Amino acid sequence: MDLGSSDKIEEISKSTEEKWSKWLDFNRETISSIVPEESGLFKVHASMKILYIGISQNLKATLLNSILDPCIGKGQRFSYMVNHGTLENLKTELLKDYTLRHNGSLPACMESVM
């Protein structure tokens, strides 16, 4: 996913009246000090390639656990959006947009999960 052209992601965000955070360093210190213990969506990337798009009932706990994942843990930056609505629908829309932009491929850390 080209991080510079996130028109679809912005459209999805605006439709829920929520905003994505800026891209933050993917490490324990940043997650512990900034990310809320609320539900929402998150994206993790390395070298400008999205590795994972996920949802969580507790963003802070999920992101801290994701650091330990062999694939997601390779991430360098992350962004999140607090949302208490229909998270699964928003995740589905983000993944649909991603696969359309990447010839049907899922993010690298999601290929074996889906």
Helices and strands as residue ranges (DSSP letters): H 7-15, E 24-25, H 28-34, E 40-46, E 49-56, H 59-66, G 72-74, E 77-82, H 87-101, G 108-110
